[in-house]
Amino acid sequence: MNDRTESTAAAAGPGPAGGDTAGHGVRPTVPAGAPPARVARPPHRGRAPAPASPPSSAPGSVTAPEAAPAGTARTASATEAGGGHGDGSPGRPRPRRAAPGGSPLAAGGWTPWLYLAPALVVLGGLLVYPIYQLGLISFFRYTQAQVSGGEPATFEGFANYSELFGDPQFWQVLLATVLFAAACVVSTLAVGCALAVLLTRVRAVPRLALMLAALGAWATPAVTGSTVWLFLFDPDFGPVNRMLGLGDHSWTYGRLSAFFLVLLEVVWCSFPFVMVTVYAGIRAVPGEVLEAAALDGASQWRIWRSVLAPMLRPILVVVTIQSVIWDFKVFTQIYVMTNGGGIAGQNLVLNVYAYQQAFASSQYGLGSAIGVVMLLILLAVTLVYLRLLRRQGEEL
């Protein structure tokens, strides 16, 4: 009886009521040492059960490809369209391109020009139109007779330029202008950069005093500054001659000494712009870079040449181009300090030479031709300088 009961219970298996056998309520007997039987759990709510593995095919038979799930094709197409990686991970969305024939205003192409429109209108009225008139007059015979209305202006083509390029004095003045402007630019950059580095080394009170003094020199009108420098170097009452023991030495008599005196005044009124701009750029350099260079034993000159100058190159480009433009077309300092160009015109520069030809000699067409030549020279120097920097990989 007992053997029959146990065999019947083992054959029936566990029932639904807490593991009892079906209809008997007797637990099955488990042999000693056998592993416990695993109870199948219901699938997780909301998750589909894993598909059963397909039966293995016989050797040598060809197995048909499995059917892809319902959303596989849609996912693949979305991945290809969105730039995905093909493994189901989402890719970066591609930027939408404007439809051909669409309005650039709708795409935002004209928005910057709308903001620049007021400034462009002002520049067109104050810069483009005068340059146009300057170039137009340079092709006409335009003297005092034409200005007063006594004679009509006659078109002469390139006659003014031929006369200008055939004048030996023009080439002498052009060479003097180039050398003088180069000396002024180099001196201004040297003084401005040195004082900018000095501002980073001194404390707040000396820094403030130096900044105020520099801004005062920058704000001084050119005529006032030139008059003050003439008084400082006056042969009779100037304090410089007394301090140096030069007696009644005249600084404006000799050609080189007069140019040197004007150079000092030009540098004095121009270095504050370079100093303030470069100082602002130095303050933007991370302090860890300068500290690392100092810990490596680099001197101040080495830090400036190898660390600061390469990092400040875009700023140095701006101040260099500005200095070239200002110093090449200097007029007030030369005219005031050398009394219109020095003795026998030995201190003439192109701007003063154009003024003499246009207003002193009443040859307005010839003076306009000199102005056009100056404009072309400045444009050529600026474009060549920017092109060299672009070849070196600089972003401007």
Secondary structure, DSSP 8 states (H G I E B T S, - for coil): -HHHHHHHHHHH-B-TTTT-BTTT-------TT-----------TT------------TT---------TTHHHHHHHHHHHT--SSS-----------TT--TTTTTSSHHHHHHHHHHHHHIIIIIHHHHHHHHHTTEE-BHHHHHTSS--EE-TTHHHHHHHT-HHHHHHHHHHHHHHHHHHHHHHHHHHHHHHHHTTS-HHHHHHHHHHHHHHHHS-HHHHHHHHHHHT-TTT-HHHHHHT-TT--TTTSHHHHHHHHHHHHHHHHHHHHHHHHHHHHHTS-HHHHHHHHHTT--HHHHIIIIIHHHTHHHHHHHHHHHHHHHHT--HHHHHHTTTTSGGGTT--HHHHHHIIIIIS-BHHHHHHHHHHHHHHHHHHHHHHHHHHHHTT---
